[in-house]
Amino acid sequence: QVQVAESGGGLVQPGESLSLSCTASGRIFSTVAMGWHRQAPGKERELVAGITSGGMTNYADSVKGRFTISRGNDRNTVYLQMNGLKPEDTAVYYCNALVTGERYWGQGTQVTVSS
């Protein structure tokens, strides 16, 4: 069994920054690919950023240059640093981990960007 747990999130004003963290635990025996998706009300869940087991990263065009995904010292902990937040970044952010071909999801954390 694999568990994915996020923390962070909250309410910020446009232009401000926020950091999310996520840890995958359980039956994991190596560094795994992890990522962040988000889902805004009335919209489909979309990829925000991902990082492979080898450390390669990819980002949605809408967040390139503003968001950064990175790994912690615990290789199955990842962070999402979000700078220059915009109202359109408002969504529930979900972390996920890809373990032996199966994707496990966290419960989600709300990020609201509003003045």
Secondary structure, DSSP 8 states (H G I E B T S, - for coil): -EEEEEEE-EEE-TT--EEEEEEEEES--S--EEEEEEE-TTS--EEEEEE-TT--EEE-TTTTTTEEEEE-SSTTEEEEEE-S--GGG-EEEEEEEEETTEEEE---EEEEE--
